[in-house]
Amino acid sequence: IYVSVNGRKVVQTSTNQLAGGVLDQLVYITSYMTLNPGDVVLGGSPTSMYPVEVGDVVELEIEGLGILQNPIESLP
């Protein structure tokens, strides 16, 4: 897993660093609901957080799967 903010790589880690394994998370979730093609499951970050501001662009890349890109439009 790679996370970049405005093109700068800020996190590089592996899914085996998650508190619960990916398969365990999917088994738990699907015991309560049905997942459909295109659904996104957010499992949290296995490492530190990085501050972002309105206008930043955050990219999450999972090798062999693709890149999810999100602009930060507002903050709580």
N, C-alpha and C positions, 0 to 999 in steps of 0.2 A: 504494500500500500504506500503510495506517495501522495503527499498533500503539498500543493504549491499555492502561495498567495502572491498574486501579481507576477507570476512567472518564477518566483523564488521558491525553491524546494525547502519546506520548513519541517516536514515529517517524512521519515522513511522507516517503515516497520513491516511486520508480517502479521497475517491474520492469526497465527499461532500465539501472538502476544495478547489477544483478547481475553477478558476474564472468563467468558464462556466460549467454547468453540463454536464456529459458524454452524456446524450441523446441529449441535445442541440448541442453539438459538432458534434455528428453523423448526426443529421438532417441537419446541415449546410454543412458538407462535402459531404453528399450524394445528396445535391441539385446541386452539381457541377460535381460529379464523382460517378461511381459505385464501391462499395467495394466488393471484392471477398473473399471467404474463405481463411484464411491465411494472409490476409492483416493486417498490424499493424498500428494503429493510435497513433501518439505521441501527447499527449495533454499537455505536459509540467509538471512541478513539482509544487505541491501546497505549498511546503515549501522551506526552504533554500537549497543552493547548497553545495556540498562537493568537495574539490579538489581531482583530480585523476592524476595519473602519468602513463606513458607507463609501461606496465607489470601488472598493477592492473586488478582485475576482479570485475566487477560490476554486481550485481544481483538485479533484480526488481521482487518482488513477490506480486501478487494480490491474496488474500485469496480466495480459491475456484476455481481459474483459473489456476494458475501455476507460474513457475519461468522462467524469461528471463535472460540468463547469457551472458555477453559480456566482452571479454578481451579488454583492452585498448592497441591498437597496434601502434597508433600514435596520436599526438595532433596537432592542427592547429598552 
